[in-house]
Amino acid sequence: MRNVIPDRRADAGWSQQRLADELGVSRQTVISIEKGHFDPSLPLAFRLAAIFACRIEDLFFPEGGE
């Protein structure tokens, strides 16, 4: 699954560590999500959407779609 988390995070002016702190996860988890190596759990995806004030579907896309 692809995502736009790095773009949203950069737009907010946040570091990976700041996002990790807001989510209550490690920086490594944020890195893995941003690189598409790890798909977040549904509760974590909802927290990401809430932080960026958007829908989950605005952050994550199936491979080949956007």
PQR file of N, CA, C, O and H, with PARSE charges and radii, in Angstrom:
ATOM      1  N   MET A   1       0.840  -1.164   0.000 -0.4000 1.5000
ATOM      2  CA  MET A   1       0.000   0.000   0.000 -0.0000 2.0000
ATOM      3  C   MET A   1       0.895   1.240   0.000  0.5500 1.7000
ATOM      4  O   MET A   1       1.867   1.320   0.751 -0.5500 1.4000
ATOM      5  N   ARG A   2       0.558   2.185  -0.837 -0.4000 1.5000
ATOM      6  CA  ARG A   2       1.296   3.447  -0.904 -0.0000 2.0000
ATOM      7  C   ARG A   2       0.633   4.457   0.022  0.5500 1.7000
ATOM      8  O   ARG A   2      -0.526   4.296   0.404 -0.5500 1.4000
ATOM      9  H   ARG A   2      -0.232   2.120  -1.448  0.4000 1.0000
ATOM     10  N   ASN A   3       1.381   5.505   0.380 -0.4000 1.5000
ATOM     11  CA  ASN A   3       0.807   6.524   1.244 -0.0000 2.0000
ATOM     12  C   ASN A   3       1.451   7.882   0.986  0.5500 1.7000
ATOM     13  O   ASN A   3       2.496   7.993   0.345 -0.5500 1.4000
ATOM     14  H   ASN A   3       2.322   5.635   0.070  0.4000 1.0000
ATOM     15  N   VAL A   4       0.795   8.898   1.503 -0.4000 1.5000
ATOM     16  CA  VAL A   4       1.294  10.267   1.371 -0.0000 2.0000
ATOM     17  C   VAL A   4       1.677  10.838   2.739  0.5500 1.7000
ATOM     18  O   VAL A   4       1.704  12.053   2.929 -0.5500 1.4000
ATOM     19  H   VAL A   4      -0.055   8.808   2.023  0.4000 1.0000
ATOM     20  N   ILE A   5       1.972   9.949   3.682 -0.4000 1.5000
ATOM     21  CA  ILE A   5       2.336  10.394   5.019 -0.0000 2.0000
ATOM     22  C   ILE A   5       3.553  11.336   4.998  0.5500 1.7000
ATOM     23  O   ILE A   5       3.522  12.365   5.674 -0.5500 1.4000
ATOM     24  H   ILE A   5       1.951   8.961   3.527  0.4000 1.0000
ATOM     25  N   PRO A   6       4.624  11.023   4.246 -0.5600 1.5000
ATOM     26  CA  PRO A   6       5.763  11.961   4.255  0.2800 2.0000
ATOM     27  C   PRO A   6       5.383  13.365   3.774  0.5500 1.7000
ATOM     28  O   PRO A   6       5.884  14.362   4.294 -0.5500 1.4000
ATOM     29  N   ASP A   7       4.503  13.435   2.788 -0.4000 1.5000
ATOM     30  CA  ASP A   7       4.067  14.740   2.277 -0.0000 2.0000
ATOM     31  C   ASP A   7       3.256  15.494   3.321  0.5500 1.7000
ATOM     32  O   ASP A   7       3.479  16.683   3.551 -0.5500 1.4000
ATOM     33  H   ASP A   7       4.096  12.625   2.366  0.4000 1.0000
ATOM     34  N   ARG A   8       2.314  14.799   3.951 -0.4000 1.5000
ATOM     35  CA  ARG A   8       1.474  15.438   4.980 -0.0000 2.0000
ATOM     36  C   ARG A   8       2.333  15.878   6.164  0.5500 1.7000
ATOM     37  O   ARG A   8       2.135  16.963   6.711 -0.5500 1.4000
ATOM     38  H   ARG A   8       2.133  13.833   3.764  0.4000 1.0000
ATOM     39  N   ARG A   9       3.275  15.042   6.551 -0.4000 1.5000
ATOM     40  CA  ARG A   9       4.151  15.363   7.672 -0.0000 2.0000
ATOM     41  C   ARG A   9       5.000  16.590   7.334  0.5500 1.7000
ATOM     42  O   ARG A   9       5.148  17.487   8.164 -0.5500 1.4000
ATOM     43  H   ARG A   9       3.435  14.160   6.106  0.4000 1.0000
ATOM     44  N   ALA A  10       5.557  16.634   6.122 -0.4000 1.5000
ATOM     45  CA  ALA A  10       6.363  17.779   5.700 -0.0000 2.0000
ATOM     46  C   ALA A  10       5.525  19.046   5.635  0.5500 1.7000
ATOM     47  O   ALA A  10       5.983  20.115   6.039 -0.5500 1.4000
ATOM     48  H   ALA A  10       5.436  15.905   5.448  0.4000 1.0000
ATOM     49  N   ASP A  11       4.299  18.935   5.128 -0.4000 1.5000
ATOM     50  CA  ASP A  11       3.410  20.098   5.062 -0.0000 2.0000
ATOM     51  C   ASP A  11       3.143  20.659   6.457  0.5500 1.7000
ATOM     52  O   ASP A  11       2.991  21.868   6.630 -0.5500 1.4000
ATOM     53  H   ASP A  11       3.927  18.067   4.800  0.4000 1.0000
ATOM     54  N   ALA A  12       3.087  19.770   7.450 -0.4000 1.5000
ATOM     55  CA  ALA A  12       2.851  20.200   8.826 -0.0000 2.0000
ATOM     56  C   ALA A  12       4.125  20.728   9.482  0.5500 1.7000
ATOM     57  O   ALA A  12       4.077  21.313  10.564 -0.5500 1.4000
ATOM     58  H   ALA A  12       3.210  18.787   7.310  0.4000 1.0000
ATOM     59  N   GLY A  13       5.277  20.515   8.816 -0.4000 1.5000
ATOM     60  CA  GLY A  13       6.544  20.959   9.371 -0.0000 2.0000
ATOM     61  C   GLY A  13       7.026  20.084  10.516  0.5500 1.7000
ATOM     62  O   GLY A  13       7.772  20.538  11.383 -0.5500 1.4000
ATOM     63  H   GLY A  13       5.316  20.039   7.937  0.4000 1.0000
ATOM     64  N   TRP A  14       6.598  18.823  10.515 -0.4000 1.5000
ATOM     65  CA  TRP A  14       6.934  17.896  11.598 -0.0000 2.0000
ATOM     66  C   TRP A  14       8.063  16.968  11.190  0.5500 1.7000
ATOM     67  O   TRP A  14       8.199  16.595  10.024 -0.5500 1.4000
ATOM     68  H   TRP A  14       5.993  18.453   9.810  0.4000 1.0000
ATOM     69  N   SER A  15       8.861  16.607  12.167 -0.4000 1.5000
ATOM     70  CA  SER A  15       9.877  15.575  11.973 -0.0000 2.0000
ATOM     71  C   SER A  15       9.216  14.206  12.133  0.5500 1.7000
ATOM     72  O   SER A  15       8.089  14.099  12.616 -0.5500 1.4000
ATOM     73  H   SER A  15       8.751  16.909  13.114  0.4000 1.0000
ATOM     74  N   GLN A  16       9.927  13.178  11.724 -0.4000 1.5000
ATOM     75  CA  GLN A  16       9.427  11.818  11.948 -0.0000 2.0000
ATOM     76  C   GLN A  16       9.269  11.554  13.440  0.5500 1.7000
ATOM     77  O   GLN A  16       8.328  10.877  13.856 -0.5500 1.4000
ATOM     78  H   GLN A  16      10.843  13.265  11.331  0.4000 1.0000
ATOM     79  N   GLN A  17      10.178  12.081  14.240 -0.4000 1.5000
ATOM     80  CA  GLN A  17      10.084  11.870  15.688 -0.0000 2.0000
ATOM     81  C   GLN A  17       8.857  12.551  16.275  0.5500 1.7000
ATOM     82  O   GLN A  17       8.193  11.989  17.146 -0.5500 1.4000
ATOM     83  H   GLN A  17      10.941  12.631  13.902  0.4000 1.0000
ATOM     84  N   ARG A  18       8.550  13.751  15.808 -0.4000 1.5000
ATOM     85  CA  ARG A  18       7.356  14.453  16.320 -0.0000 2.0000
ATOM     86  C   ARG A  18       6.103  13.661  15.986  0.5500 1.7000
ATOM     87  O   ARG A  18       5.223  13.510  16.833 -0.5500 1.4000
ATOM     88  H   ARG A  18       9.089  14.208  15.101  0.4000 1.0000
ATOM     89  N   LEU A  19       6.011  13.151  14.754 -0.4000 1.5000
ATOM     90  CA  LEU A  19       4.852  12.351  14.382 -0.0000 2.0000
ATOM     91  C   LEU A  19       4.791  11.086  15.233  0.5500 1.7000
ATOM     92  O   LEU A  19       3.717  10.703  15.699 -0.5500 1.4000
ATOM     93  H   LEU A  19       6.726  13.274  14.065  0.4000 1.0000
ATOM     94  N   ALA A  20       5.917  10.447  15.435 -0.4000 1.5000
ATOM     95  CA  ALA A  20       5.964   9.246  16.270 -0.0000 2.0000
ATOM     96  C   ALA A  20       5.464   9.556  17.680  0.5500 1.7000
ATOM     97  O   ALA A  20       4.688   8.790  18.250 -0.5500 1.4000
ATOM     98  H   ALA A  20       6.789  10.757  15.056  0.4000 1.0000
ATOM     99  N   ASP A  21       5.911  10.678  18.237 -0.4000 1.5000
ATOM    100  CA  ASP A  21       5.473  11.076  19.573 -0.0000 2.0000
ATOM    101  C   ASP A  21       3.972  11.317  19.617  0.5500 1.7000
ATOM    102  O   ASP A  21       3.303  10.904  20.565 -0.5500 1.4000
ATOM    103  H   ASP A  21       6.541  11.300  17.774  0.4000 1.0000
ATOM    104  N   GLU A  22       3.445  11.978  18.607 -0.4000 1.5000
ATOM    105  CA  GLU A  22       1.997  12.245  18.547 -0.0000 2.0000
ATOM    106  C   GLU A  22       1.193  10.948  18.468  0.5500 1.7000
ATOM    107  O   GLU A  22       0.105  10.840  19.034 -0.5500 1.4000
ATOM    108  H   GLU A  22       3.988  12.313  17.837  0.4000 1.0000
ATOM    109  N   LEU A  23       1.749   9.964  17.754 -0.4000 1.5000
ATOM    110  CA  LEU A  23       1.057   8.684  17.564 -0.0000 2.0000
ATOM    111  C   LEU A  23       1.302   7.701  18.709  0.5500 1.7000
ATOM    112  O   LEU A  23       0.562   6.729  18.863 -0.5500 1.4000
ATOM    113  H   LEU A  23       2.632  10.052  17.293  0.4000 1.0000
ATOM    114  N   GLY A  24       2.328   7.950  19.504 -0.4000 1.5000
ATOM    115  CA  GLY A  24       2.676   7.018  20.566 -0.0000 2.0000
ATOM    116  C   GLY A  24       3.355   5.759  20.046  0.5500 1.7000
ATOM    117  O   GLY A  24       3.184   4.670  20.594 -0.5500 1.4000
ATOM    118  H   GLY A  24       2.929   8.740  19.379  0.4000 1.0000
ATOM    119  N   VAL A  25       4.139   5.929  18.964 -0.4000 1.5000
ATOM    120  CA  VAL A  25       4.879   4.808  18.375 -0.0000 2.0000
ATOM    121  C   VAL A  25       6.340   5.223  18.245  0.5500 1.7000
ATOM    122  O   VAL A  25       6.689   6.373  18.514 -0.5500 1.4000
ATOM    123  H   VAL A  25       4.278   6.813  18.519  0.4000 1.0000
ATOM    124  N   SER A  26       7.182   4.298  17.839 -0.4000 1.5000
ATOM    125  CA  SER A  26       8.589   4.612  17.646 -0.0000 2.0000
ATOM    126  C   SER A  26       8.807   5.339  16.313  0.5500 1.7000
ATOM    127  O   SER A  26       7.984   5.263  15.401 -0.5500 1.4000
ATOM    128  H   SER A  26       6.898   3.364  17.621  0.4000 1.0000
ATOM    129  N   ARG A  27       9.926   6.036  16.232 -0.4000 1.5000
ATOM    130  CA  ARG A  27      10.303   6.688  14.971 -0.0000 2.0000
ATOM    131  C   ARG A  27      10.471   5.638  13.881  0.5500 1.7000
ATOM    132  O   ARG A  27      10.122   5.882  12.726 -0.5500 1.4000
ATOM    133  H   ARG A  27      10.594   6.098  16.973  0.4000 1.0000
ATOM    134  N   GLN A  28      11.004   4.468  14.241 -0.4000 1.5000
ATOM    135  CA  GLN A  28      11.182   3.385  13.274 -0.0000 2.0000
ATOM    136  C   GLN A  28       9.840   2.951  12.676  0.5500 1.7000
ATOM    137  O   GLN A  28       9.773   2.607  11.496 -0.5500 1.4000
ATOM    138  H   GLN A  28      11.287   4.270  15.179  0.4000 1.0000
ATOM    139  N   THR A  29       8.787   2.964  13.474 -0.4000 1.5000
ATOM    140  CA  THR A  29       7.456   2.624  12.950 -0.0000 2.0000
ATOM    141  C   THR A  29       7.021   3.643  11.909  0.5500 1.7000
ATOM    142  O   THR A  29       6.499   3.275  10.857 -0.5500 1.4000
ATOM    143  H   THR A  29       8.842   3.243  14.432  0.4000 1.0000
ATOM    144  N   VAL A  30       7.235   4.924  12.196 -0.4000 1.5000
ATOM    145  CA  VAL A  30       6.881   5.977  11.235 -0.0000 2.0000
ATOM    146  C   VAL A  30       7.680   5.795   9.946  0.5500 1.7000
ATOM    147  O   VAL A  30       7.125   5.897   8.852 -0.5500 1.4000
ATOM    148  H   VAL A  30       7.660   5.223  13.051  0.4000 1.0000
ATOM    149  N   ILE A  31       8.974   5.527  10.071 -0.4000 1.5000
ATOM    150  CA  ILE A  31       9.816   5.308   8.893 -0.0000 2.0000
ATOM    151  C   ILE A  31       9.278   4.142   8.071  0.5500 1.7000
ATOM    152  O   ILE A  31       9.175   4.235   6.848 -0.5500 1.4000
ATOM    153  H   ILE A  31       9.425   5.444  10.960  0.4000 1.0000
ATOM    154  N   SER A  32       8.935   3.048   8.739 -0.4000 1.5000
ATOM    155  CA  SER A  32       8.430   1.854   8.040 -0.0000 2.0000
ATOM    156  C   SER A  32       7.109   2.123   7.334  0.5500 1.7000
ATOM    157  O   SER A  32       6.885   1.642   6.223 -0.5500 1.4000
ATOM    158  H   SER A  32       9.018   2.972   9.733  0.4000 1.0000
ATOM    159  N   ILE A  33       6.239   2.887   7.974 -0.4000 1.5000
ATOM    160  CA  ILE A  33       4.958   3.245   7.339 -0.0000 2.0000
ATOM    161  C   ILE A  33       5.216   4.125   6.124  0.5500 1.7000
ATOM    162  O   ILE A  33       4.667   3.878   5.050 -0.5500 1.4000
ATOM    163  H   ILE A  33       6.421   3.278   8.877  0.4000 1.0000
ATOM    164  N   GLU A  34       6.052   5.152   6.287 -0.4000 1.5000
ATOM    165  CA  GLU A  34       6.323   6.075   5.186 -0.0000 2.0000
ATOM    166  C   GLU A  34       6.935   5.359   3.979  0.5500 1.7000
ATOM    167  O   GLU A  34       6.625   5.698   2.837 -0.5500 1.4000
ATOM    168  H   GLU A  34       6.498   5.352   7.159  0.4000 1.0000
ATOM    169  N   LYS A  35       7.780   4.393   4.221 -0.4000 1.5000
ATOM    170  CA  LYS A  35       8.418   3.664   3.119 -0.0000 2.0000
ATOM    171  C   LYS A  35       7.535   2.563   2.550  0.5500 1.7000
ATOM    172  O   LYS A  35       7.907   1.921   1.568 -0.5500 1.4000
ATOM    173  H   LYS A  35       8.032   4.118   5.149  0.4000 1.0000
ATOM    174  N   GLY A  36       6.372   2.334   3.150 -0.4000 1.5000
ATOM    175  CA  GLY A  36       5.476   1.300   2.660 -0.0000 2.0000
ATOM    176  C   GLY A  36       5.886  -0.102   3.068  0.5500 1.7000
ATOM    177  O   GLY A  36       5.398  -1.081   2.503 -0.5500 1.4000
ATOM    178  H   GLY A  36       6.070   2.855   3.948  0.4000 1.0000
ATOM    179  N   HIS A  37       6.784  -0.212   4.051 -0.4000 1.5000
ATOM    180  CA  HIS A  37       7.223  -1.526   4.520 -0.0000 2.0000
ATOM    181  C   HIS A  37       6.289  -2.095   5.568  0.5500 1.7000
ATOM    182  O   HIS A  37       6.341  -3.288   5.869 -0.5500 1.4000
ATOM    183  H   HIS A  37       7.181   0.583   4.510  0.4000 1.0000
ATOM    184  N   PHE A  38       5.426  -1.243   6.130 -0.4000 1.5000
ATOM    185  CA  PHE A  38       4.530  -1.641   7.209 -0.0000 2.0000
ATOM    186  C   PHE A  38       3.203  -0.943   6.999  0.5500 1.7000
ATOM    187  O   PHE A  38       3.154   0.278   6.856 -0.5500 1.4000
ATOM    188  H   PHE A  38       5.384  -0.274   5.885  0.4000 1.0000
ATOM    189  N   ASP A  39       2.119  -1.720   6.980 -0.4000 1.5000
ATOM    190  CA  ASP A  39       0.779  -1.143   6.910 -0.0000 2.0000
ATOM    191  C   ASP A  39       0.270  -0.996   8.339  0.5500 1.7000
ATOM    192  O   ASP A  39       0.263  -1.970   9.092 -0.5500 1.4000
ATOM    193  H   ASP A  39       2.159  -2.712   7.096  0.4000 1.0000
ATOM    194  N   PRO A  40      -0.155   0.201   8.725 -0.5600 1.5000
ATOM    195  CA  PRO A  40      -0.578   0.410  10.107  0.2800 2.0000
ATOM    196  C   PRO A  40      -1.869  -0.341  10.417  0.5500 1.7000
ATOM    197  O   PRO A  40      -2.664  -0.647   9.528 -0.5500 1.4000
ATOM    198  N   SER A  41      -2.050  -0.624  11.691 -0.4000 1.5000
ATOM    199  CA  SER A  41      -3.319  -1.202  12.145 -0.0000 2.0000
ATOM    200  C   SER A  41      -4.423  -0.176  11.889  0.5500 1.7000
ATOM    201  O   SER A  41      -4.143   1.002  11.672 -0.5500 1.4000
ATOM    202  H   SER A  41      -1.404  -0.375  12.412  0.4000 1.0000
ATOM    203  N   LEU A  42      -5.646  -0.617  11.914 -0.4000 1.5000
ATOM    204  CA  LEU A  42      -6.767   0.300  11.690 -0.0000 2.0000
ATOM    205  C   LEU A  42      -6.807   1.406  12.754  0.5500 1.7000
ATOM    206  O   LEU A  42      -7.014   2.566  12.397 -0.5500 1.4000
ATOM    207  H   LEU A  42      -5.874  -1.575  12.091  0.4000 1.0000
ATOM    208  N   PRO A  43      -6.619   1.096  14.044 -0.5600 1.5000
ATOM    209  CA  PRO A  43      -6.600   2.194  15.019  0.2800 2.0000
ATOM    210  C   PRO A  43      -5.475   3.210  14.751  0.5500 1.7000
ATOM    211  O   PRO A  43      -5.676   4.413  14.922 -0.5500 1.4000
ATOM    212  N   LEU A  44      -4.312   2.736  14.338 -0.4000 1.5000
ATOM    213  CA  LEU A  44      -3.214   3.647  14.031 -0.0000 2.0000
ATOM    214  C   LEU A  44      -3.531   4.472  12.786  0.5500 1.7000
ATOM    215  O   LEU A  44      -3.214   5.661  12.734 -0.5500 1.4000
ATOM    216  H   LEU A  44      -4.149   1.759  14.199  0.4000 1.0000
ATOM    217  N   ALA A  45      -4.143   3.862  11.800 -0.4000 1.5000
ATOM    218  CA  ALA A  45      -4.545   4.599  10.589 -0.0000 2.0000
ATOM    219  C   ALA A  45      -5.559   5.684  10.941  0.5500 1.7000
ATOM    220  O   ALA A  45      -5.490   6.790  10.405 -0.5500 1.4000
ATOM    221  H   ALA A  45      -4.400   2.897  11.842  0.4000 1.0000
ATOM    222  N   PHE A  46      -6.500   5.379  11.837 -0.4000 1.5000
ATOM    223  CA  PHE A  46      -7.464   6.391  12.270 -0.0000 2.0000
ATOM    224  C   PHE A  46      -6.771   7.533  13.014  0.5500 1.7000
ATOM    225  O   PHE A  46      -7.149   8.692  12.845 -0.5500 1.4000
ATOM    226  H   PHE A  46      -6.556   4.480  12.273  0.4000 1.0000
ATOM    227  N   ARG A  47      -5.763   7.226  13.833 -0.4000 1.5000
ATOM    228  CA  ARG A  47      -5.024   8.277  14.532 -0.0000 2.0000
ATOM    229  C   ARG A  47      -4.276   9.158  13.543  0.5500 1.7000
ATOM    230  O   ARG A  47      -4.244  10.379  13.695 -0.5500 1.4000
ATOM    231  H   ARG A  47      -5.455   6.284  13.970  0.4000 1.0000
ATOM    232  N   LEU A  48      -3.670   8.538  12.522 -0.4000 1.5000
ATOM    233  CA  LEU A  48      -2.992   9.325  11.486 -0.0000 2.0000
ATOM    234  C   LEU A  48      -3.975  10.261  10.792  0.5500 1.7000
ATOM    235  O   LEU A  48      -3.682  11.439  10.590 -0.5500 1.4000
ATOM    236  H   LEU A  48      -3.696   7.546  12.398  0.4000 1.0000
ATOM    237  N   ALA A  49      -5.135   9.736  10.431 -0.4000 1.5000
ATOM    238  CA  ALA A  49      -6.144  10.558   9.755 -0.0000 2.0000
ATOM    239  C   ALA A  49      -6.597  11.710  10.658  0.5500 1.7000
ATOM    240  O   ALA A  49      -6.787  12.831  10.186 -0.5500 1.4000
ATOM    241  H   ALA A  49      -5.373   8.778  10.595  0.4000 1.0000
ATOM    242  N   ALA A  50      -6.766  11.438  11.935 -0.4000 1.5000
ATOM    243  CA  ALA A  50      -7.193  12.484  12.865 -0.0000 2.0000
ATOM    244  C   ALA A  50      -6.114  13.565  12.997  0.5500 1.7000
ATOM    245  O   ALA A  50      -6.426  14.755  13.014 -0.5500 1.4000
ATOM    246  H   ALA A  50      -6.611  10.528  12.319  0.4000 1.0000
ATOM    247  N   ILE A  51      -4.865  13.155  13.088 -0.4000 1.5000
ATOM    248  CA  ILE A  51      -3.767  14.117  13.207 -0.0000 2.0000
ATOM    249  C   ILE A  51      -3.712  15.029  11.991  0.5500 1.7000
ATOM    250  O   ILE A  51      -3.479  16.230  12.127 -0.5500 1.4000
ATOM    251  H   ILE A  51      -4.611  12.188  13.073  0.4000 1.0000
ATOM    252  N   PHE A  52      -3.925  14.468  10.801 -0.4000 1.5000
ATOM    253  CA  PHE A  52      -3.847  15.260   9.578 -0.0000 2.0000
ATOM    254  C   PHE A  52      -5.212  15.777   9.118  0.5500 1.7000
ATOM    255  O   PHE A  52      -5.335  16.337   8.028 -0.5500 1.4000
ATOM    256  H   PHE A  52      -4.114  13.492  10.691  0.4000 1.0000
ATOM    257  N   ALA A  53      -6.238  15.586   9.955 -0.4000 1.5000
ATOM    258  CA  ALA A  53      -7.591  16.104   9.690 -0.0000 2.0000
ATOM    259  C   ALA A  53      -8.092  15.715   8.303  0.5500 1.7000
ATOM    260  O   ALA A  53      -8.536  16.553   7.519 -0.5500 1.4000
ATOM    261  H   ALA A  53      -6.139  15.132  10.840  0.4000 1.0000
ATOM    262  N   CYS A  54      -8.005  14.414   8.028 -0.4000 1.5000
ATOM    263  CA  CYS A  54      -8.487  13.913   6.739 -0.0000 2.0000
ATOM    264  C   CYS A  54      -9.014  12.495   6.923  0.5500 1.7000
ATOM    265  O   CYS A  54      -9.049  11.976   8.039 -0.5500 1.4000
ATOM    266  H   CYS A  54      -7.644  13.733   8.665  0.4000 1.0000
ATOM    267  N   ARG A  55      -9.415  11.884   5.841 -0.4000 1.5000
ATOM    268  CA  ARG A  55      -9.892  10.496   5.866 -0.0000 2.0000
ATOM    269  C   ARG A  55      -8.714   9.549   5.644  0.5500 1.7000
ATOM    270  O   ARG A  55      -7.703   9.923   5.050 -0.5500 1.4000
ATOM    271  H   ARG A  55      -9.386  12.305   4.934  0.4000 1.0000
ATOM    272  N   ILE A  56      -8.861   8.341   6.123 -0.4000 1.5000
ATOM    273  CA  ILE A  56      -7.838   7.322   5.892 -0.0000 2.0000
ATOM    274  C   ILE A  56      -7.579   7.174   4.397  0.5500 1.7000
ATOM    275  O   ILE A  56      -6.435   7.008   3.974 -0.5500 1.4000
ATOM    276  H   ILE A  56      -9.682   8.037   6.606  0.4000 1.0000
ATOM    277  N   GLU A  57      -8.632   7.235   3.605 -0.4000 1.5000
ATOM    278  CA  GLU A  57      -8.510   7.071   2.154 -0.0000 2.0000
ATOM    279  C   GLU A  57      -7.701   8.197   1.501  0.5500 1.7000
ATOM    280  O   GLU A  57      -7.219   8.051   0.378 -0.5500 1.4000
ATOM    281  H   GLU A  57      -9.562   7.371   3.948  0.4000 1.0000
ATOM    282  N   ASP A  58      -7.557   9.317   2.213 -0.4000 1.5000
ATOM    283  CA  ASP A  58      -6.748  10.419   1.702 -0.0000 2.0000
ATOM    284  C   ASP A  58      -5.264  10.195   1.957  0.5500 1.7000
ATOM    285  O   ASP A  58      -4.420  10.879   1.379 -0.5500 1.4000
ATOM    286  H   ASP A  58      -7.949   9.436   3.126  0.4000 1.0000
ATOM    287  N   LEU A  59      -4.945   9.236   2.824 -0.4000 1.5000
ATOM    288  CA  LEU A  59      -3.553   8.961   3.196 -0.0000 2.0000
ATOM    289  C   LEU A  59      -2.987   7.702   2.552  0.5500 1.7000
ATOM    290  O   LEU A  59      -1.797   7.640   2.243 -0.5500 1.4000
ATOM    291  H   LEU A  59      -5.631   8.680   3.294  0.4000 1.0000
ATOM    292  N   PHE A  60      -3.844   6.692   2.347 -0.4000 1.5000
ATOM    293  CA  PHE A  60      -3.384   5.392   1.884 -0.0000 2.0000
ATOM    294  C   PHE A  60      -4.067   4.999   0.583  0.5500 1.7000
ATOM    295  O   PHE A  60      -5.258   5.243   0.391 -0.5500 1.4000
ATOM    296  H   PHE A  60      -4.810   6.742   2.598  0.4000 1.0000
ATOM    297  N   PHE A  61      -3.283   4.380  -0.316 -0.4000 1.5000
ATOM    298  CA  PHE A  61      -3.789   3.981  -1.624 -0.0000 2.0000
ATOM    299  C   PHE A  61      -3.308   2.583  -1.954  0.5500 1.7000
ATOM    300  O   PHE A  61      -2.188   2.215  -1.599 -0.5500 1.4000
ATOM    301  H   PHE A  61      -2.315   4.182  -0.160  0.4000 1.0000
ATOM    302  N   PRO A  62      -4.141   1.791  -2.632 -0.5600 1.5000
ATOM    303  CA  PRO A  62      -3.652   0.482  -3.077  0.2800 2.0000
ATOM    304  C   PRO A  62      -2.519   0.690  -4.090  0.5500 1.7000
ATOM    305  O   PRO A  62      -2.457   1.725  -4.753 -0.5500 1.4000
ATOM    306  N   GLU A  63      -1.645  -0.279  -4.201 -0.4000 1.5000
ATOM    307  CA  GLU A  63      -0.568  -0.180  -5.202 -0.0000 2.0000
ATOM    308  C   GLU A  63      -1.162   0.108  -6.567  0.5500 1.7000
ATOM    309  O   GLU A  63      -2.127  -0.532  -6.984 -0.5500 1.4000
ATOM    310  H   GLU A  63      -1.696  -1.120  -3.662  0.4000 1.0000
ATOM    311  N   GLY A  64      -0.579   1.072  -7.257 -0.4000 1.5000
ATOM    312  CA  GLY A  64      -1.033   1.402  -8.604 -0.0000 2.0000
ATOM    313  C   GLY A  64      -2.148   2.413  -8.648  0.5500 1.7000
ATOM    314  O   GLY A  64      -2.553   2.818  -9.738 -0.5500 1.4000
ATOM    315  H   GLY A  64       0.206   1.591  -6.918  0.4000 1.0000
ATOM    316  N   GLY A  65      -2.672   2.849  -7.492 -0.4000 1.5000
ATOM    317  CA  GLY A  65      -3.764   3.814  -7.488 -0.0000 2.0000
ATOM    318  C   GLY A  65      -3.433   5.022  -6.644  0.5500 1.7000
ATOM    319  O   GLY A  65      -2.614   4.950  -5.728 -0.5500 1.4000
ATOM    320  H   GLY A  65      -2.342   2.520  -6.607  0.4000 1.0000
ATOM    321  N   GLU A  66      -4.074   6.133  -6.957 -0.4000 1.5000
ATOM    322  CA  GLU A  66      -3.944   7.320  -6.105 -0.0000 2.0000
ATOM    323  C   GLU A  66      -5.093   8.238  -6.385  0.5500 1.7000
ATOM    324  O   GLU A  66      -5.191   9.306  -5.781 -0.5500 1.4000
ATOM    325  H   GLU A  66      -4.740   6.192  -7.701  0.4000 1.0000
TER
END
